[in-house]
Every structure is written in C-alpha cells, then in structure tokens.
Amino acid sequence: MTSSAFCAPFFDSRRMIRSIKEQGYSLGRKRVYRLMGKMGIAAIYPTPRVQQASPGDQGLS
C-alpha cells in the first residue's frame, strides 16, 4: 500500500483499492481508509477557491 501511495499521492481510499486489487490483493474500503489514516497518508486534492473582495471594494451599496 505504501508504494501505491507514494507513486500516486492524489489517490483517495477508493482509487487506492483499485490499485491494490490490480496488484492481486483484496481489501475493503474501510480498512484501506483506516490504514491510510494510521500511516498518515491523505489524498492531495484542490481546495475550494473562495472569492475575496479587493481591499478597495465597498460592496454593493
């Protein structure tokens, strides 16, 4: 599991399962999720971009 995590750090638990099954192992999603948390592995994903007002903006009024 560690080699899959380091080769593809953007994998979440569901994609990690697919990768592990392709290697010939059988694990459940909850087990993979628990092991990822225990090992400190987290998927890298884009964060939401919240629109922020410019310093000179006064709003709608």
N, C-alpha and C positions, 0 to 999 in steps of 0.2 A: 504494500500500500504506500510505503514511503517513496518508492521510486516513481509511482504514478503521480504522487502529489508534487514532487519536485520537478518532474518533466512538464506538468501542466498545472500550475498553481491556480488557474482560474476554474478548476473543476469543483463543483459542489458535490454533495453526497450522492446525488442521483447519477451524475456523469461519472463519478468515481466508481460506482457499482458497475456501470457498463464496461469501464476499462478493466476492472478486476475480473469480471466474467469472461472477457475476451482472453484473459491470461489463464483461464481454466479453473478459477476459484468461485465459490458460491457463498455470498454473504448477503445479509439483509440490509436494507437502507438504514434502519435504526442503529444497527451495530456499527456500520460504517460511520454514521453521524457521531456516535458516541466515541469511537476511536479517533476520529478526526479532532474532536474537542479535547480528548485526553492528550493527543500528540501536539496540540497547538496549531493544527492545520486549519486554515479558513480560506474559503474561496475569495479570489480577488474579483470584484465587480465594480462597475461605475456607480458613483454616488449620485443622488439626485442634485440637480443644479437649481437652487432656489434663486429666483430673481431678486436682486437687491437694488434699492434705489441709489442713484448717484448722490454725492454729497450736496449738489446744488438743486436737486429736485425738491419741490414744495408739496407735491401730491396733486390731487385733482382739483382742489379749490383755487 
